[in-house]
Amino acid sequence: MEMCYSFRMNNIIFKIVPANWFKRRTPRPEPKPVNVIKIDGFKLMKNHLCRMHVKFDNGEVREFLSRVIYSDINGKWLVDGMHVYVEVVFGVRDKDSN
């Protein structure tokens, strides 16, 4: 699954990061996340808790208690919902604004 531009909030985009959970597990058919609908209570603060609403390819919408994480190693912010996580991308401007 490719990274998907999912949800925009102000000048931030949240991209779903593909995850392969089957390295040591037997693969099971599970729905794949296709779109982040919204993130309630998001704050750019380490270990902040928020709620991420995600739509899957089977049409199901799930809500995950999520945690905002900052990686000192690669300098990236993530929102981790355990089953789905997204990368936080900054400085995104609309095509029309110059």
C-alpha positions, 0 to 999 in steps of 0.5 A, a space after each residue: 500500500 502506498 502512502 496516502 494523503 489523508 487529512 488536511 488540518 490548516 497547513 498540516 497533512 496527515 499521511 497514512 504510513 503503510 505497515 506490515 504486521 505479518 513479519 512474524 504473524 500469519 497473514 489474515 485478510 484485514 481491511 486496509 486504511 484508506 483515509 483519515 477522516 478527522 483527528 479530534 483533540 490533536 496537539 503537536 505535543 509529545 505523548 498527547 492523546 487524541 482520537 483518530 477516525 479512519 475509513 477502511 477499504 471495506 467502508 468501515 469507519 473506526 475510532 482509535 485512541 491515539 498518541 502523538 509521538 516525536 522521533 528524535 532519531 528522524 525528526 518526524 512527528 507521528 500519530 500512532 493509533 496502534 492499528 493505523 499510524 500517520 506521519 505529520 507533514 508541515 508547511 503544505 500550501 494550497 495550490 491557489 495560494 502564492 
